[in-house]
């Protein structure tokens, strides 16, 4: 299992997760569309992307330098 990911991989996984969630529970009055969500993801810093992938306090905290690669 990889322990580091590229920025594009993090964005992709967050985007796909959001698409999945929208499939069952999308409210156009309050939720951004998947494309709008992707636009937001692209504006986030590397540290913010790493934060957005965290599920809860059980997971080990890491920094973008530890998780991201330049590949």
PDB file of N, CA, C and O in Angstrom, chain B, residues numbered from 101:
ATOM      1  N   UNK B 101       0.843  -1.172   0.000  1.00  0.00           N
ATOM      2  CA  UNK B 101       0.000   0.000   0.000  1.00  0.00           C
ATOM      3  C   UNK B 101       0.892   1.241   0.000  1.00  0.00           C
ATOM      4  O   UNK B 101       1.816   1.340   0.807  1.00  0.00           O
ATOM      5  N   UNK B 102       0.619   2.190  -0.905  1.00  0.00           N
ATOM      6  CA  UNK B 102       1.477   3.366  -0.963  1.00  0.00           C
ATOM      7  C   UNK B 102       1.345   4.232   0.294  1.00  0.00           C
ATOM      8  O   UNK B 102       0.278   4.319   0.900  1.00  0.00           O
ATOM      9  N   UNK B 103       2.433   4.853   0.656  1.00  0.00           N
ATOM     10  CA  UNK B 103       2.406   5.760   1.809  1.00  0.00           C
ATOM     11  C   UNK B 103       2.566   7.210   1.374  1.00  0.00           C
ATOM     12  O   UNK B 103       2.568   8.110   2.214  1.00  0.00           O
ATOM     13  N   UNK B 104       2.698   7.441   0.095  1.00  0.00           N
ATOM     14  CA  UNK B 104       2.756   8.799  -0.413  1.00  0.00           C
ATOM     15  C   UNK B 104       1.965   8.882  -1.709  1.00  0.00           C
ATOM     16  O   UNK B 104       1.857   7.911  -2.458  1.00  0.00           O
ATOM     17  N   UNK B 105       1.420  10.055  -1.950  1.00  0.00           N
ATOM     18  CA  UNK B 105       0.547  10.263  -3.097  1.00  0.00           C
ATOM     19  C   UNK B 105       0.869  11.597  -3.740  1.00  0.00           C
ATOM     20  O   UNK B 105       1.386  12.505  -3.089  1.00  0.00           O
ATOM     21  N   UNK B 106       0.564  11.706  -5.005  1.00  0.00           N
ATOM     22  CA  UNK B 106       0.732  12.988  -5.677  1.00  0.00           C
ATOM     23  C   UNK B 106      -0.464  13.873  -5.357  1.00  0.00           C
ATOM     24  O   UNK B 106      -1.502  13.391  -4.904  1.00  0.00           O
ATOM     25  N   UNK B 107      -0.312  15.143  -5.591  1.00  0.00           N
ATOM     26  CA  UNK B 107      -1.403  16.099  -5.413  1.00  0.00           C
ATOM     27  C   UNK B 107      -2.603  15.694  -6.270  1.00  0.00           C
ATOM     28  O   UNK B 107      -3.744  15.714  -5.807  1.00  0.00           O
ATOM     29  N   UNK B 108      -2.332  15.330  -7.514  1.00  0.00           N
ATOM     30  CA  UNK B 108      -3.415  14.924  -8.422  1.00  0.00           C
ATOM     31  C   UNK B 108      -4.163  13.689  -7.905  1.00  0.00           C
ATOM     32  O   UNK B 108      -5.382  13.592  -8.047  1.00  0.00           O
ATOM     33  N   UNK B 109      -3.440  12.768  -7.316  1.00  0.00           N
ATOM     34  CA  UNK B 109      -4.096  11.569  -6.761  1.00  0.00           C
ATOM     35  C   UNK B 109      -5.005  11.928  -5.592  1.00  0.00           C
ATOM     36  O   UNK B 109      -6.102  11.385  -5.466  1.00  0.00           O
ATOM     37  N   UNK B 110      -4.553  12.835  -4.742  1.00  0.00           N
ATOM     38  CA  UNK B 110      -5.391  13.262  -3.616  1.00  0.00           C
ATOM     39  C   UNK B 110      -6.645  13.962  -4.108  1.00  0.00           C
ATOM     40  O   UNK B 110      -7.739  13.706  -3.604  1.00  0.00           O
ATOM     41  N   UNK B 111      -6.499  14.833  -5.075  1.00  0.00           N
ATOM     42  CA  UNK B 111      -7.657  15.526  -5.632  1.00  0.00           C
ATOM     43  C   UNK B 111      -8.611  14.528  -6.262  1.00  0.00           C
ATOM     44  O   UNK B 111      -9.826  14.621  -6.082  1.00  0.00           O
ATOM     45  N   UNK B 112      -8.068  13.581  -6.995  1.00  0.00           N
ATOM     46  CA  UNK B 112      -8.895  12.581  -7.657  1.00  0.00           C
ATOM     47  C   UNK B 112      -9.702  11.755  -6.655  1.00  0.00           C
ATOM     48  O   UNK B 112     -10.897  11.538  -6.854  1.00  0.00           O
ATOM     49  N   UNK B 113      -9.074  11.305  -5.606  1.00  0.00           N
ATOM     50  CA  UNK B 113      -9.782  10.471  -4.643  1.00  0.00           C
ATOM     51  C   UNK B 113     -10.844  11.278  -3.889  1.00  0.00           C
ATOM     52  O   UNK B 113     -11.931  10.765  -3.622  1.00  0.00           O
ATOM     53  N   UNK B 114     -10.547  12.513  -3.551  1.00  0.00           N
ATOM     54  CA  UNK B 114     -11.543  13.354  -2.880  1.00  0.00           C
ATOM     55  C   UNK B 114     -12.716  13.657  -3.810  1.00  0.00           C
ATOM     56  O   UNK B 114     -13.870  13.663  -3.382  1.00  0.00           O
ATOM     57  N   UNK B 115     -12.421  13.903  -5.058  1.00  0.00           N
ATOM     58  CA  UNK B 115     -13.464  14.168  -6.049  1.00  0.00           C
ATOM     59  C   UNK B 115     -14.352  12.931  -6.248  1.00  0.00           C
ATOM     60  O   UNK B 115     -15.578  13.038  -6.259  1.00  0.00           O
ATOM     61  N   UNK B 116     -13.740  11.786  -6.400  1.00  0.00           N
ATOM     62  CA  UNK B 116     -14.520  10.549  -6.595  1.00  0.00           C
ATOM     63  C   UNK B 116     -15.370  10.224  -5.372  1.00  0.00           C
ATOM     64  O   UNK B 116     -16.498   9.749  -5.505  1.00  0.00           O
ATOM     65  N   UNK B 117     -14.835  10.477  -4.191  1.00  0.00           N
ATOM     66  CA  UNK B 117     -15.618  10.265  -2.982  1.00  0.00           C
ATOM     67  C   UNK B 117     -16.844  11.187  -2.980  1.00  0.00           C
ATOM     68  O   UNK B 117     -17.944  10.760  -2.629  1.00  0.00           O
ATOM     69  N   UNK B 118     -16.655  12.425  -3.366  1.00  0.00           N
ATOM     70  CA  UNK B 118     -17.762  13.378  -3.399  1.00  0.00           C
ATOM     71  C   UNK B 118     -18.804  12.967  -4.439  1.00  0.00           C
ATOM     72  O   UNK B 118     -20.004  13.048  -4.179  1.00  0.00           O
ATOM     73  N   UNK B 119     -18.355  12.533  -5.602  1.00  0.00           N
ATOM     74  CA  UNK B 119     -19.293  12.040  -6.618  1.00  0.00           C
ATOM     75  C   UNK B 119     -20.146  10.902  -6.066  1.00  0.00           C
ATOM     76  O   UNK B 119     -21.358  10.863  -6.276  1.00  0.00           O
ATOM     77  N   UNK B 120     -19.510   9.991  -5.370  1.00  0.00           N
ATOM     78  CA  UNK B 120     -20.220   8.858  -4.776  1.00  0.00           C
ATOM     79  C   UNK B 120     -21.257   9.347  -3.764  1.00  0.00           C
ATOM     80  O   UNK B 120     -22.395   8.877  -3.758  1.00  0.00           O
ATOM     81  N   UNK B 121     -20.863  10.280  -2.918  1.00  0.00           N
ATOM     82  CA  UNK B 121     -21.790  10.806  -1.913  1.00  0.00           C
ATOM     83  C   UNK B 121     -22.954  11.553  -2.563  1.00  0.00           C
ATOM     84  O   UNK B 121     -24.086  11.479  -2.083  1.00  0.00           O
ATOM     85  N   UNK B 122     -22.683  12.258  -3.634  1.00  0.00           N
ATOM     86  CA  UNK B 122     -23.739  12.991  -4.339  1.00  0.00           C
ATOM     87  C   UNK B 122     -24.758  12.054  -4.971  1.00  0.00           C
ATOM     88  O   UNK B 122     -25.930  12.401  -5.120  1.00  0.00           O
ATOM     89  N   UNK B 123     -24.308  10.896  -5.328  1.00  0.00           N
ATOM     90  CA  UNK B 123     -25.213   9.939  -5.973  1.00  0.00           C
ATOM     91  C   UNK B 123     -26.427   9.647  -5.108  1.00  0.00           C
ATOM     92  O   UNK B 123     -27.537   9.524  -5.624  1.00  0.00           O
ATOM     93  N   UNK B 124     -26.232   9.534  -3.796  1.00  0.00           N
ATOM     94  CA  UNK B 124     -27.317   9.160  -2.894  1.00  0.00           C
ATOM     95  C   UNK B 124     -27.929  10.326  -2.137  1.00  0.00           C
ATOM     96  O   UNK B 124     -29.066  10.232  -1.674  1.00  0.00           O
ATOM     97  N   UNK B 125     -27.209  11.403  -2.007  1.00  0.00           N
ATOM     98  CA  UNK B 125     -27.690  12.449  -1.110  1.00  0.00           C
ATOM     99  C   UNK B 125     -27.263  13.832  -1.589  1.00  0.00           C
ATOM    100  O   UNK B 125     -26.531  14.535  -0.892  1.00  0.00           O
ATOM    101  N   UNK B 126     -27.714  14.216  -2.764  1.00  0.00           N
ATOM    102  CA  UNK B 126     -27.358  15.514  -3.316  1.00  0.00           C
ATOM    103  C   UNK B 126     -28.541  16.462  -3.212  1.00  0.00           C
ATOM    104  O   UNK B 126     -29.645  16.137  -3.649  1.00  0.00           O
ATOM    105  N   UNK B 127     -28.309  17.640  -2.628  1.00  0.00           N
ATOM    106  CA  UNK B 127     -29.333  18.675  -2.532  1.00  0.00           C
ATOM    107  C   UNK B 127     -28.822  19.892  -3.291  1.00  0.00           C
ATOM    108  O   UNK B 127     -27.947  20.602  -2.794  1.00  0.00           O
ATOM    109  N   UNK B 128     -29.348  20.146  -4.478  1.00  0.00           N
ATOM    110  CA  UNK B 128     -28.825  21.238  -5.301  1.00  0.00           C
ATOM    111  C   UNK B 128     -28.981  22.620  -4.669  1.00  0.00           C
ATOM    112  O   UNK B 128     -28.337  23.578  -5.097  1.00  0.00           O
ATOM    113  N   UNK B 129     -29.829  22.719  -3.659  1.00  0.00           N
ATOM    114  CA  UNK B 129     -30.015  24.013  -2.989  1.00  0.00           C
ATOM    115  C   UNK B 129     -28.872  24.351  -2.035  1.00  0.00           C
ATOM    116  O   UNK B 129     -28.648  25.520  -1.722  1.00  0.00           O
ATOM    117  N   UNK B 130     -28.155  23.341  -1.577  1.00  0.00           N
ATOM    118  CA  UNK B 130     -27.081  23.596  -0.609  1.00  0.00           C
ATOM    119  C   UNK B 130     -25.744  22.975  -0.985  1.00  0.00           C
ATOM    120  O   UNK B 130     -24.705  23.437  -0.514  1.00  0.00           O
ATOM    121  N   UNK B 131     -25.742  21.953  -1.813  1.00  0.00           N
ATOM    122  CA  UNK B 131     -24.508  21.235  -2.155  1.00  0.00           C
ATOM    123  C   UNK B 131     -23.914  21.747  -3.457  1.00  0.00           C
ATOM    124  O   UNK B 131     -24.640  22.020  -4.413  1.00  0.00           O
ATOM    125  N   UNK B 132     -22.591  21.877  -3.493  1.00  0.00           N
ATOM    126  CA  UNK B 132     -21.964  22.210  -4.772  1.00  0.00           C
ATOM    127  C   UNK B 132     -22.049  21.015  -5.727  1.00  0.00           C
ATOM    128  O   UNK B 132     -22.099  19.863  -5.298  1.00  0.00           O
ATOM    129  N   UNK B 133     -22.066  21.306  -6.995  1.00  0.00           N
ATOM    130  CA  UNK B 133     -22.011  20.222  -7.973  1.00  0.00           C
ATOM    131  C   UNK B 133     -20.634  19.579  -7.891  1.00  0.00           C
ATOM    132  O   UNK B 133     -19.711  20.176  -7.336  1.00  0.00           O
ATOM    133  N   UNK B 134     -20.478  18.385  -8.427  1.00  0.00           N
ATOM    134  CA  UNK B 134     -19.134  17.786  -8.442  1.00  0.00           C
ATOM    135  C   UNK B 134     -18.088  18.682  -9.125  1.00  0.00           C
ATOM    136  O   UNK B 134     -16.947  18.762  -8.669  1.00  0.00           O
ATOM    137  N   UNK B 135     -18.472  19.346 -10.203  1.00  0.00           N
ATOM    138  CA  UNK B 135     -17.516  20.233 -10.877  1.00  0.00           C
ATOM    139  C   UNK B 135     -17.145  21.429 -10.005  1.00  0.00           C
ATOM    140  O   UNK B 135     -15.990  21.855 -10.002  1.00  0.00           O
ATOM    141  N   UNK B 136     -18.103  21.972  -9.270  1.00  0.00           N
ATOM    142  CA  UNK B 136     -17.804  23.071  -8.350  1.00  0.00           C
ATOM    143  C   UNK B 136     -16.899  22.590  -7.225  1.00  0.00           C
ATOM    144  O   UNK B 136     -15.984  23.298  -6.803  1.00  0.00           O
ATOM    145  N   UNK B 137     -17.160  21.390  -6.749  1.00  0.00           N
ATOM    146  CA  UNK B 137     -16.328  20.806  -5.699  1.00  0.00           C
ATOM    147  C   UNK B 137     -14.887  20.616  -6.197  1.00  0.00           C
ATOM    148  O   UNK B 137     -13.927  20.890  -5.476  1.00  0.00           O
ATOM    149  N   UNK B 138     -14.761  20.152  -7.418  1.00  0.00           N
ATOM    150  CA  UNK B 138     -13.433  19.981  -8.015  1.00  0.00           C
ATOM    151  C   UNK B 138     -12.707  21.324  -8.100  1.00  0.00           C
ATOM    152  O   UNK B 138     -11.507  21.399  -7.838  1.00  0.00           O
ATOM    153  N   UNK B 139     -13.417  22.361  -8.459  1.00  0.00           N
ATOM    154  CA  UNK B 139     -12.808  23.694  -8.500  1.00  0.00           C
ATOM    155  C   UNK B 139     -12.262  24.082  -7.129  1.00  0.00           C
ATOM    156  O   UNK B 139     -11.172  24.644  -7.026  1.00  0.00           O
ATOM    157  N   UNK B 140     -13.016  23.783  -6.086  1.00  0.00           N
ATOM    158  CA  UNK B 140     -12.567  24.077  -4.725  1.00  0.00           C
ATOM    159  C   UNK B 140     -11.324  23.258  -4.385  1.00  0.00           C
ATOM    160  O   UNK B 140     -10.357  23.785  -3.836  1.00  0.00           O
ATOM    161  N   UNK B 141     -11.357  21.975  -4.712  1.00  0.00           N
ATOM    162  CA  UNK B 141     -10.199  21.115  -4.428  1.00  0.00           C
ATOM    163  C   UNK B 141      -8.932  21.659  -5.078  1.00  0.00           C
ATOM    164  O   UNK B 141      -7.852  21.618  -4.489  1.00  0.00           O
ATOM    165  N   UNK B 142      -9.073  22.159  -6.276  1.00  0.00           N
ATOM    166  CA  UNK B 142      -7.907  22.680  -6.994  1.00  0.00           C
ATOM    167  C   UNK B 142      -7.342  23.952  -6.384  1.00  0.00           C
ATOM    168  O   UNK B 142      -6.207  24.323  -6.681  1.00  0.00           O
ATOM    169  N   UNK B 143      -8.105  24.621  -5.544  1.00  0.00           N
ATOM    170  CA  UNK B 143      -7.607  25.836  -4.893  1.00  0.00           C
ATOM    171  C   UNK B 143      -6.929  25.549  -3.555  1.00  0.00           C
ATOM    172  O   UNK B 143      -6.272  26.428  -2.998  1.00  0.00           O
ATOM    173  N   UNK B 144      -7.080  24.338  -3.037  1.00  0.00           N
ATOM    174  CA  UNK B 144      -6.538  24.006  -1.722  1.00  0.00           C
ATOM    175  C   UNK B 144      -5.023  23.838  -1.766  1.00  0.00           C
ATOM    176  O   UNK B 144      -4.450  23.413  -2.770  1.00  0.00           O
ATOM    177  N   UNK B 145      -4.406  24.177  -0.667  1.00  0.00           N
ATOM    178  CA  UNK B 145      -2.969  23.936  -0.533  1.00  0.00           C
ATOM    179  C   UNK B 145      -2.735  22.438  -0.327  1.00  0.00           C
ATOM    180  O   UNK B 145      -3.682  21.688  -0.092  1.00  0.00           O
ATOM    181  N   UNK B 146      -1.506  22.014  -0.412  1.00  0.00           N
ATOM    182  CA  UNK B 146      -1.184  20.608  -0.184  1.00  0.00           C
ATOM    183  C   UNK B 146      -1.580  20.194   1.231  1.00  0.00           C
ATOM    184  O   UNK B 146      -2.155  19.123   1.428  1.00  0.00           O
ATOM    185  N   UNK B 147      -1.279  21.027   2.202  1.00  0.00           N
ATOM    186  CA  UNK B 147      -1.651  20.697   3.591  1.00  0.00           C
ATOM    187  C   UNK B 147      -3.159  20.573   3.750  1.00  0.00           C
ATOM    188  O   UNK B 147      -3.637  19.688   4.460  1.00  0.00           O
ATOM    189  N   UNK B 148      -3.905  21.446   3.100  1.00  0.00           N
ATOM    190  CA  UNK B 148      -5.363  21.367   3.191  1.00  0.00           C
ATOM    191  C   UNK B 148      -5.886  20.085   2.547  1.00  0.00           C
ATOM    192  O   UNK B 148      -6.803  19.454   3.074  1.00  0.00           O
ATOM    193  N   UNK B 149      -5.312  19.702   1.421  1.00  0.00           N
ATOM    194  CA  UNK B 149      -5.732  18.447   0.783  1.00  0.00           C
ATOM    195  C   UNK B 149      -5.491  17.259   1.702  1.00  0.00           C
ATOM    196  O   UNK B 149      -6.341  16.376   1.821  1.00  0.00           O
ATOM    197  N   UNK B 150      -4.349  17.241   2.342  1.00  0.00           N
ATOM    198  CA  UNK B 150      -4.049  16.160   3.278  1.00  0.00           C
ATOM    199  C   UNK B 150      -5.073  16.170   4.406  1.00  0.00           C
ATOM    200  O   UNK B 150      -5.585  15.118   4.789  1.00  0.00           O
ATOM    201  N   UNK B 151      -5.374  17.346   4.939  1.00  0.00           N
ATOM    202  CA  UNK B 151      -6.377  17.447   6.003  1.00  0.00           C
ATOM    203  C   UNK B 151      -7.731  16.929   5.557  1.00  0.00           C
ATOM    204  O   UNK B 151      -8.420  16.251   6.319  1.00  0.00           O
ATOM    205  N   UNK B 152      -8.115  17.240   4.340  1.00  0.00           N
ATOM    206  CA  UNK B 152      -9.427  16.817   3.838  1.00  0.00           C
ATOM    207  C   UNK B 152      -9.512  15.306   3.653  1.00  0.00           C
ATOM    208  O   UNK B 152     -10.614  14.761   3.576  1.00  0.00           O
ATOM    209  N   UNK B 153      -8.393  14.629   3.581  1.00  0.00           N
ATOM    210  CA  UNK B 153      -8.431  13.166   3.445  1.00  0.00           C
ATOM    211  C   UNK B 153      -8.541  12.455   4.785  1.00  0.00           C
ATOM    212  O   UNK B 153      -8.780  11.248   4.824  1.00  0.00           O
ATOM    213  N   UNK B 154      -8.371  13.180   5.877  1.00  0.00           N
ATOM    214  CA  UNK B 154      -8.438  12.570   7.206  1.00  0.00           C
ATOM    215  C   UNK B 154      -9.879  12.233   7.562  1.00  0.00           C
ATOM    216  O   UNK B 154     -10.801  12.988   7.255  1.00  0.00           O
ATOM    217  N   UNK B 155     -10.056  11.094   8.211  1.00  0.00           N
ATOM    218  CA  UNK B 155     -11.393  10.662   8.596  1.00  0.00           C
ATOM    219  C   UNK B 155     -11.725  11.026  10.026  1.00  0.00           C
ATOM    220  O   UNK B 155     -12.826  11.492  10.322  1.00  0.00           O
ATOM    221  N   UNK B 156     -10.781  10.815  10.900  1.00  0.00           N
ATOM    222  CA  UNK B 156     -11.007  11.102  12.315  1.00  0.00           C
ATOM    223  C   UNK B 156      -9.671  11.128  13.044  1.00  0.00           C
ATOM    224  O   UNK B 156      -8.611  11.033  12.425  1.00  0.00           O
ATOM    225  N   UNK B 157      -9.733  11.254  14.342  1.00  0.00           N
ATOM    226  CA  UNK B 157      -8.516  11.377  15.142  1.00  0.00           C
ATOM    227  C   UNK B 157      -7.752  10.072  15.323  1.00  0.00           C
ATOM    228  O   UNK B 157      -6.659  10.076  15.888  1.00  0.00           O
ATOM    229  N   UNK B 158      -8.292   8.977  14.865  1.00  0.00           N
ATOM    230  CA  UNK B 158      -7.621   7.687  15.011  1.00  0.00           C
ATOM    231  C   UNK B 158      -6.408   7.604  14.088  1.00  0.00           C
ATOM    232  O   UNK B 158      -5.391   7.007  14.440  1.00  0.00           O
ATOM    233  N   UNK B 159      -6.525   8.208  12.905  1.00  0.00           N
ATOM    234  CA  UNK B 159      -5.432   8.134  11.946  1.00  0.00           C
ATOM    235  C   UNK B 159      -4.266   8.995  12.393  1.00  0.00           C
ATOM    236  O   UNK B 159      -4.447  10.038  13.021  1.00  0.00           O
ATOM    237  N   UNK B 160      -3.086   8.549  12.065  1.00  0.00           N
ATOM    238  CA  UNK B 160      -1.872   9.284  12.428  1.00  0.00           C
ATOM    239  C   UNK B 160      -1.831  10.582  11.635  1.00  0.00           C
ATOM    240  O   UNK B 160      -2.021  10.591  10.419  1.00  0.00           O
ATOM    241  N   UNK B 161      -1.587  11.649  12.329  1.00  0.00           N
ATOM    242  CA  UNK B 161      -1.478  12.949  11.687  1.00  0.00           C
ATOM    243  C   UNK B 161      -0.182  12.983  10.883  1.00  0.00           C
ATOM    244  O   UNK B 161       0.855  12.493  11.330  1.00  0.00           O
ATOM    245  N   UNK B 162      -0.259  13.564   9.699  1.00  0.00           N
ATOM    246  CA  UNK B 162       0.918  13.670   8.849  1.00  0.00           C
ATOM    247  C   UNK B 162       0.895  15.014   8.148  1.00  0.00           C
ATOM    248  O   UNK B 162      -0.148  15.667   8.099  1.00  0.00           O
ATOM    249  N   UNK B 163       2.008  15.433   7.613  1.00  0.00           N
ATOM    250  CA  UNK B 163       2.081  16.681   6.877  1.00  0.00           C
ATOM    251  C   UNK B 163       2.137  16.367   5.404  1.00  0.00           C
ATOM    252  O   UNK B 163       2.399  15.231   5.007  1.00  0.00           O
ATOM    253  N   UNK B 164       1.890  17.377   4.595  1.00  0.00           N
ATOM    254  CA  UNK B 164       1.932  17.155   3.154  1.00  0.00           C
ATOM    255  C   UNK B 164       3.311  16.720   2.692  1.00  0.00           C
ATOM    256  O   UNK B 164       3.427  15.982   1.714  1.00  0.00           O
ATOM    257  N   UNK B 165       4.353  17.162   3.373  1.00  0.00           N
ATOM    258  CA  UNK B 165       5.704  16.762   2.975  1.00  0.00           C
ATOM    259  C   UNK B 165       5.886  15.255   3.142  1.00  0.00           C
ATOM    260  O   UNK B 165       6.626  14.625   2.387  1.00  0.00           O
ATOM    261  N   UNK B 166       5.207  14.683   4.138  1.00  0.00           N
ATOM    262  CA  UNK B 166       5.306  13.241   4.374  1.00  0.00           C
ATOM    263  C   UNK B 166       4.460  12.445   3.381  1.00  0.00           C
ATOM    264  O   UNK B 166       4.819  11.327   3.009  1.00  0.00           O
ATOM    265  N   UNK B 167       3.354  13.014   2.961  1.00  0.00           N
ATOM    266  CA  UNK B 167       2.381  12.278   2.170  1.00  0.00           C
ATOM    267  C   UNK B 167       2.519  12.502   0.671  1.00  0.00           C
ATOM    268  O   UNK B 167       2.291  11.580  -0.112  1.00  0.00           O
ATOM    269  N   UNK B 168       2.884  13.698   0.263  1.00  0.00           N
ATOM    270  CA  UNK B 168       2.919  14.028  -1.152  1.00  0.00           C
ATOM    271  C   UNK B 168       4.270  13.715  -1.775  1.00  0.00           C
ATOM    272  O   UNK B 168       5.319  13.827  -1.140  1.00  0.00           O
ATOM    273  N   UNK B 169       4.207  13.318  -3.037  1.00  0.00           N
ATOM    274  CA  UNK B 169       5.428  13.119  -3.819  1.00  0.00           C
ATOM    275  C   UNK B 169       5.390  14.051  -5.025  1.00  0.00           C
ATOM    276  O   UNK B 169       4.349  14.638  -5.317  1.00  0.00           O
ATOM    277  N   UNK B 170       6.481  14.190  -5.710  1.00  0.00           N
ATOM    278  CA  UNK B 170       6.539  15.036  -6.892  1.00  0.00           C
ATOM    279  C   UNK B 170       6.327  14.264  -8.178  1.00  0.00           C
ATOM    280  O   UNK B 170       6.498  14.815  -9.266  1.00  0.00           O
ATOM    281  N   UNK B 171       5.959  13.006  -8.072  1.00  0.00           N
ATOM    282  CA  UNK B 171       5.778  12.165  -9.267  1.00  0.00           C
ATOM    283  C   UNK B 171       4.639  12.643 -10.131  1.00  0.00           C
ATOM    284  O   UNK B 171       4.360  12.045 -11.170  1.00  0.00           O
TER     285      UNK B 171
END
